[in-house]
């Protein structure tokens, strides 16, 4: 064998060994984390309102894999149609925490709700889309003028739609918005009661799969960096620090499972959400399922606040300081490097 081939073979082996070492290190860290369970203390009980969507994947996976129990938690999950409904359940007093996109949380804070965000659990910047019927003459974004667009008002879907319109220099008043729950969007698009919809996954995939070339699909990459968060009342957060710390540990276990066993995690989540693997795949590719509290979240919250006041979802007011609405202690106790908020 030539010296060149021997050198190349050695480099390949070294690369393989480095890759295997990285996987082994992650697996060891995960195993150590799993064995560092909460001591035998009283079980902490929590209730979480959350939708059956991939964005809340860490919570669903933690429940399915028993990670909550491993960390000394008894967690009751309260299924909701979407994040805005989950937040409403929390504010009614029916849940301790809620999983929701950032937009409904901002709207409630602007209206005086004493909410805090414990962590971002998922993020995506290219997931939402506007889907339009070609038989209504819509083949480009500009063709949306004068048409009826179905959207769930007061949600990330509507905020994305506004960002999309800005990106394409379309006046919002040139459209007629039709408020629809997520479960009605595709039916309304199919039966023609709306000409287009703004939708997240897996609603988007369902429309693209069932209607095919009959619809045009318009994305707007990076127009809106969506954050899916875990929120609760501020008094609850301050009163239950140990429960929240254990919750972060359980969600960290779920994150490690996603990293180490992505195919198993995807199959488990699809089963949990009652989706087939094909329907989950687009969201799985797009979403980042990671716990964090990033400085950039504050910028997004302020952008959403400007929009929410302009839309009339909250009274006009000076820009609030959103920092007190981030509960940083729980994640900082578990993964301090994931908390980059300046404080």
ABEGO torsion letter per residue (X at the ends): XBAAAAAAAAAAAAAAAAAAAAAAAAAAAAAAAAABBBBBBBBBBBBBBBBBBAAAAAAAAAAAAGAAAAAGBBBBBBBBABAAAAAAAAAAGABABBBBBAAAAAAAAAAGBBBBBABBABBBAAABBBBBBAAAGBABAAAABGBBBBBBBGBAAAAAAAAAAAAAGBBAAABBBBBBBAAAAAAAAAAGABABBBBBOAAAAAAAAAAEAABBBBBBBGABBBBBBBBBBAAAAAABAAAAAAAAAAAAAAAAAAAABAAAAAAAAAAAAGBBAAAAAAAAAABBBBBBBBAAAAAAAAAAAAAAAAAGABBBBBBBBAAAABBAAAAAAABAAABABBX
